[in-house]
Amino acid sequence: MRRWTLFLMFVICCSACVTVFAQDIDPLARLKQVSAFPKIDVKLLLDGEILSKRGPLMTFPTGISSQLCFAVPTSPAETVKRLQTWDPTRCSSLKVYAAHDLNDPAELKEFNNIHLFLEPGDHPVRWLWDQTLATTDRRSDLNLTRVEAQELARCVGKSPDTKTMGDCWGQVLFARLSDFQRNGFASSLSYEFDVAPINPAAHLLSLVQEQPLVAREFVPLLRRAGLVNGAAAMPSIRPTYYWRLFEAGHHATFSLGTVYLLDAGDHYKLLDIEYYVSGTYYTSATLYEIWPIRDGERRGSLVWCNVLCSAPMFRFASGIERLASSIILTLEFKKCVRCFQES
């Protein structure tokens, strides 16, 4: 899935006038227990309304969350397919430079075109160049291990051209991707230039633990993805992979992501994780549920999504500042949802 860059989260609740196609449960009643929306009007959602709400203040110091709920006039199966294949680069307001799916196992040549998106005349891209050139084995403002920083500095040299810069970053991304494809979250390497080492997989787990009701709803998927314990007795899910280059906080940022899909019978569960981010923030996870709905003769899908994000800027922020950041996150995801609906 070409993840929507730190945007997106959706919810579903009950409405007496709506017929829902399900097996043995009422999904709106069930999701009401875990969503931030006590009541929704499915008719308005099918008309294009997007519900959204920032998440509560987390005890985890670098975490924020947000929720959105929207509808699309396609079946759940088609909606899932669209979510997995939608190209965010087609919506210029999202500022996604590149988004590419990756093979499993991947090959280094899948990163050969990175240089096409690294023209330093663009201000956010210039920032990435400057931080890369300033990186040494002792100092970096990027999310790297010391070994990665040393190898990146050696590869880039003093005066790289665009092709060299792209190839060097391609090697960093390919190494991270290959480790993840072999060993999953157990391969997660810490970012070693922060106040203390930051392990993105550990942050993902802490973010999930902040929301026990949501975590319980997604336990089968989280276990089969290998993010939480208990997967030994359950078959694992083979995910899809992607890389992306986008603007985050006015900085050009690389990310590596993976998507896990579970067919739950009457609905779909989907987990989209950025297990590596080159800077600006540490990691993010987006949990989706997609359900069939009907309003009169109109049929479609309700999409509920819960977005979790960990970023260094929140560590020393006040409660009010972190809540304000959650609102900004929500607004960005609404922008992304609108682009998706209009595509």
C-alpha positions as CSV (number, residue, x, y, z in Angstrom):
1,M,0.0,0.0,0.0
2,R,1.3,3.4,-0.8
3,R,0.8,4.9,2.5
4,W,-0.8,8.3,2.8
5,T,2.2,10.0,4.4
6,L,1.3,10.3,8.0
7,F,-2.3,11.0,7.1
8,L,-5.5,8.9,7.7
9,M,-7.8,7.4,10.2
10,F,-11.4,6.3,10.0
11,V,-14.4,5.3,12.2
12,I,-17.9,3.8,12.2
13,C,-20.8,3.9,14.6
14,C,-24.5,3.2,14.8
15,S,-27.5,4.6,13.0
16,A,-30.9,3.0,13.3
17,C,-31.9,3.7,9.7
18,V,-29.0,1.9,8.1
19,T,-28.9,-1.6,6.9
20,V,-25.5,-3.3,7.2
21,F,-24.5,-6.5,5.5
22,A,-22.8,-8.6,8.2
23,Q,-22.7,-12.2,9.3
24,D,-23.6,-12.4,13.0
25,I,-22.9,-8.9,14.4
26,D,-23.9,-5.3,13.9
27,P,-20.5,-3.6,13.0
28,L,-21.8,-0.1,13.8
29,A,-22.7,-1.2,17.4
30,R,-19.4,-3.1,17.7
31,L,-17.2,-0.2,16.4
32,K,-19.1,2.2,18.6
33,Q,-17.3,0.6,21.5
34,V,-13.8,1.4,20.1
35,S,-14.3,4.5,18.0
36,A,-14.3,8.2,19.0
37,F,-17.7,8.8,17.4
38,P,-20.8,8.0,19.4
39,K,-23.1,8.7,16.5
40,I,-22.9,9.0,12.7
41,D,-25.2,9.6,9.8
42,V,-24.3,7.1,7.1
43,K,-26.4,9.1,4.5
44,L,-24.2,12.1,5.1
45,L,-21.0,10.0,4.9
46,L,-22.1,8.6,1.5
47,D,-22.8,12.2,0.5
48,G,-19.1,12.9,1.2
49,E,-18.9,14.0,4.8
50,I,-15.7,13.1,6.6
51,L,-15.8,12.7,10.4
52,S,-12.7,13.4,12.4
53,K,-11.4,13.7,15.9
54,R,-8.0,14.2,17.5
55,G,-6.9,11.5,20.0
56,P,-6.6,12.0,23.7
57,L,-3.3,13.1,25.3
58,M,-1.0,10.1,25.6
59,T,1.2,9.2,28.5
60,F,3.8,8.0,25.9
61,P,5.8,11.2,25.6
62,T,6.4,11.3,21.9
63,G,3.0,10.0,20.7
64,I,-0.2,11.5,19.2
65,S,-3.2,10.0,17.5
66,S,-6.2,10.8,15.4
67,Q,-9.4,9.2,14.0
68,L,-11.4,9.8,10.9
69,C,-14.5,8.1,9.4
70,F,-15.6,8.3,5.8
71,A,-17.5,6.3,3.1
72,V,-16.8,5.4,-0.5
73,P,-19.3,4.1,-3.0
74,T,-17.5,0.8,-3.6
75,S,-17.6,-2.7,-2.0
76,P,-15.2,-3.4,0.8
77,A,-13.1,-5.7,-1.5
78,E,-12.8,-2.9,-4.1
79,T,-12.1,-0.3,-1.4
80,V,-9.3,-2.4,0.0
81,K,-7.8,-2.8,-3.5
82,R,-8.0,1.0,-4.1
83,L,-6.4,1.7,-0.7
84,Q,-3.5,-0.6,-1.7
85,T,-3.0,0.8,-5.2
86,W,-3.9,4.5,-4.9
87,D,-1.1,6.8,-6.0
88,P,-0.7,9.8,-3.7
89,T,1.7,11.6,-6.0
90,R,-1.4,12.4,-8.2
91,C,-2.6,14.8,-5.6
92,S,-0.1,17.7,-5.5
93,S,-1.4,19.1,-2.2
94,L,-0.1,16.0,-0.3
95,K,3.5,16.8,-1.4
96,V,4.5,13.3,-2.1
97,Y,7.5,13.2,-4.5
98,A,7.6,9.4,-5.1
99,A,5.7,6.3,-4.0
100,H,6.7,2.9,-5.2
101,D,5.7,-0.7,-4.3
102,L,8.5,-3.2,-3.7
103,N,9.0,-6.8,-4.5
104,D,9.5,-9.6,-1.9
105,P,12.4,-10.3,-1.9
106,A,13.4,-6.9,-3.1
107,E,16.4,-5.9,-5.2
108,L,18.7,-2.9,-5.0
109,K,17.7,-1.8,-8.5
110,E,14.2,-1.0,-7.2
111,F,15.8,2.1,-5.7
112,N,17.7,3.1,-8.9
113,N,15.4,6.1,-9.7
114,I,15.6,7.9,-6.3
115,H,17.9,10.5,-7.9
116,L,15.1,11.7,-10.1
117,F,13.4,13.2,-7.1
118,L,16.4,14.7,-5.3
119,E,17.0,18.0,-7.2
120,P,18.5,20.2,-4.5
121,G,16.8,23.4,-5.9
122,D,13.6,22.3,-4.0
123,H,13.8,23.7,-0.4
124,P,12.7,20.6,1.4
125,V,15.0,18.4,-0.7
126,R,17.8,20.9,0.0
127,W,17.3,20.2,3.7
128,L,17.8,16.5,3.1
129,W,21.0,17.2,1.1
130,D,22.3,19.4,3.9
131,Q,21.6,16.9,6.6
132,T,23.1,14.1,4.6
133,L,26.3,16.0,3.9
134,A,26.6,17.0,7.6
135,T,26.3,13.4,8.7
136,T,29.3,11.7,10.2
137,D,29.8,8.6,12.4
138,R,29.6,10.9,15.4
139,R,26.8,13.2,14.5
140,S,23.6,13.3,12.5
141,D,20.1,14.9,12.6
142,L,18.8,12.0,10.6
143,N,17.4,8.7,11.8
144,L,20.4,6.4,11.4
145,T,22.6,4.0,13.3
146,R,26.2,5.0,13.7
147,V,27.2,2.3,11.2
148,E,24.6,3.6,8.7
149,A,25.8,7.2,9.2
150,Q,29.5,6.2,8.6
151,E,28.6,4.3,5.5
152,L,26.4,7.0,4.2
153,A,29.0,9.7,4.8
154,R,31.7,7.6,3.0
155,C,29.4,6.9,0.1
156,V,28.3,10.5,-0.5
157,G,31.7,12.1,-0.1
158,K,32.3,15.8,-0.2
159,S,30.6,17.0,-3.4
160,P,28.1,14.4,-4.7
161,D,26.0,14.7,-7.7
162,T,22.3,13.9,-7.7
163,K,22.9,10.3,-8.9
164,T,25.4,9.6,-6.1
165,M,23.1,11.0,-3.5
166,G,20.2,8.8,-4.7
167,D,22.4,5.7,-4.9
168,C,23.7,6.2,-1.4
169,W,20.3,6.6,0.1
170,G,19.1,3.6,-2.0
171,Q,21.7,1.5,-0.2
172,V,20.5,2.6,3.2
173,L,16.9,1.9,2.3
174,F,17.6,-1.4,0.7
175,A,19.6,-2.7,3.7
176,R,16.7,-1.8,6.0
177,L,14.2,-3.3,3.7
178,S,16.1,-6.6,3.3
179,D,16.5,-7.0,7.0
180,F,12.8,-6.4,7.6
181,Q,11.8,-8.9,4.9
182,R,13.9,-11.5,6.5
183,N,13.3,-10.9,10.2
184,G,10.3,-8.6,10.5
185,F,10.1,-6.3,13.5
186,A,12.9,-8.2,15.2
187,S,15.3,-6.6,12.7
188,S,14.3,-3.0,13.8
189,L,17.5,-1.0,14.3
190,S,17.6,1.9,16.7
191,Y,18.2,5.5,15.6
192,E,21.4,6.3,17.5
193,F,21.7,10.1,17.3
194,D,18.8,11.1,19.5
195,V,18.9,11.9,23.2
196,A,18.8,8.2,23.7
197,P,18.6,5.4,21.1
198,I,15.1,5.2,19.5
199,N,13.8,1.8,18.4
200,P,10.9,2.4,16.0
201,A,9.4,-1.1,16.6
202,A,9.4,-0.4,20.4
203,H,7.7,2.9,19.8
204,L,5.1,1.3,17.6
205,L,4.3,-1.2,20.4
206,S,4.1,1.6,23.0
207,L,1.7,3.6,20.7
208,V,-0.6,0.5,20.3
209,Q,-0.6,-0.1,24.1
210,E,-1.8,3.4,24.7
211,Q,-5.2,2.4,23.2
212,P,-6.2,-0.9,24.7
213,L,-9.7,-1.0,23.2
214,V,-8.4,-0.5,19.7
215,A,-5.5,-2.9,20.3
216,R,-8.0,-5.6,21.4
217,E,-10.1,-5.0,18.2
218,F,-7.0,-5.6,16.1
219,V,-5.3,-8.3,18.2
220,P,-5.6,-11.0,15.4
221,L,-4.0,-8.8,12.9
222,L,-1.3,-7.4,15.2
223,R,-0.3,-10.9,16.3
224,R,-0.1,-12.3,12.7
225,A,1.9,-9.2,11.7
226,G,4.4,-10.1,14.5
227,L,4.1,-6.7,16.3
228,V,2.7,-8.2,19.5
229,N,3.3,-11.5,21.2
230,G,1.1,-14.5,20.6
231,A,1.7,-15.2,16.9
232,A,3.2,-18.7,17.4
233,A,-0.2,-20.4,17.1
234,M,-1.4,-18.3,14.3
235,P,-0.2,-18.2,10.6
236,S,1.7,-15.1,9.7
237,I,0.5,-12.8,7.0
238,R,2.7,-12.0,4.0
239,P,2.7,-8.2,3.7
240,T,3.3,-5.9,0.9
241,Y,6.1,-3.3,0.9
242,Y,6.7,0.2,-0.3
243,W,9.1,3.2,-0.2
244,R,8.2,6.8,-0.3
245,L,9.7,10.3,-0.5
246,F,7.6,13.1,0.7
247,E,7.6,16.4,2.5
248,A,7.0,16.3,6.3
249,G,7.5,19.4,8.3
250,H,9.1,21.2,5.3
251,H,11.7,18.4,5.1
252,A,12.1,15.9,2.4
253,T,11.7,12.5,4.1
254,F,12.2,8.9,3.1
255,S,10.0,6.1,4.6
256,L,9.8,2.4,4.3
257,G,6.4,0.8,4.9
258,T,4.6,-2.5,5.1
259,V,0.9,-3.3,4.8
260,Y,-0.8,-6.3,6.4
261,L,-4.3,-7.3,5.3
262,L,-6.7,-9.6,7.1
263,D,-10.0,-10.8,5.7
264,A,-12.2,-11.1,8.8
265,G,-15.2,-12.5,6.9
266,D,-17.7,-9.7,7.2
267,H,-15.1,-6.9,7.0
268,Y,-11.4,-6.3,6.4
269,K,-8.7,-5.2,8.8
270,L,-5.6,-3.5,7.5
271,L,-2.4,-2.4,9.2
272,D,-0.1,0.1,7.5
273,I,3.2,0.7,9.3
274,E,6.2,3.0,8.5
275,Y,8.9,0.9,10.1
276,Y,11.7,3.3,9.0
277,V,11.5,7.1,8.5
278,S,14.7,9.0,7.6
279,G,13.8,12.1,9.8
280,T,11.2,14.6,11.1
281,Y,9.4,11.8,13.0
282,Y,10.2,8.3,14.2
283,T,7.4,6.0,13.0
284,S,3.7,5.7,12.4
285,A,1.0,3.1,12.2
286,T,-2.5,3.3,10.7
287,L,-5.2,0.7,11.6
288,Y,-8.2,0.4,9.3
289,E,-11.5,-1.5,9.3
290,I,-13.6,-1.5,6.2
291,W,-17.3,-2.6,6.4
292,P,-20.1,-2.9,3.9
293,I,-23.0,-0.5,4.4
294,R,-26.2,0.5,2.7
295,D,-28.5,3.5,2.8
296,G,-31.6,2.8,0.7
297,E,-30.5,1.9,-2.7
298,R,-26.9,3.2,-2.2
299,R,-24.2,0.7,-1.2
300,G,-20.7,1.4,-0.2
301,S,-18.0,0.9,2.4
302,L,-17.4,2.6,5.7
303,V,-13.8,3.1,6.5
304,W,-12.7,3.5,10.1
305,C,-9.1,4.4,10.7
306,N,-6.9,5.0,13.8
307,V,-3.6,6.8,13.2
308,L,-0.7,6.7,15.6
309,C,2.5,8.7,15.3
310,S,5.7,9.2,17.3
311,A,7.9,12.2,16.8
312,P,10.7,13.9,18.7
313,M,9.0,17.3,18.7
314,F,6.4,16.0,21.1
315,R,8.9,15.0,23.8
316,F,9.2,18.4,25.4
317,A,5.9,19.8,24.2
318,S,3.2,20.8,26.7
319,G,-0.1,18.9,26.8
320,I,-1.9,21.7,24.9
321,E,0.9,21.7,22.2
322,R,0.6,18.0,21.7
323,L,-3.2,18.2,21.4
324,A,-2.8,21.0,18.9
325,S,-0.5,18.7,16.9
326,S,-3.1,16.0,16.9
327,I,-5.5,18.5,15.4
328,I,-3.0,19.3,12.6
329,L,-2.5,15.6,12.0
330,T,-6.3,15.2,11.7
331,L,-6.6,18.0,9.2
332,E,-3.8,16.6,7.1
333,F,-5.5,13.2,7.0
334,K,-8.8,14.8,6.0
335,K,-6.9,16.4,3.1
336,C,-5.7,13.0,2.1
337,V,-9.1,11.3,2.4
338,R,-10.6,14.0,0.2
339,C,-7.9,13.4,-2.5
340,F,-8.7,9.6,-2.2
341,Q,-12.4,10.1,-2.6
342,E,-12.0,12.4,-5.6
343,S,-9.5,10.1,-7.4
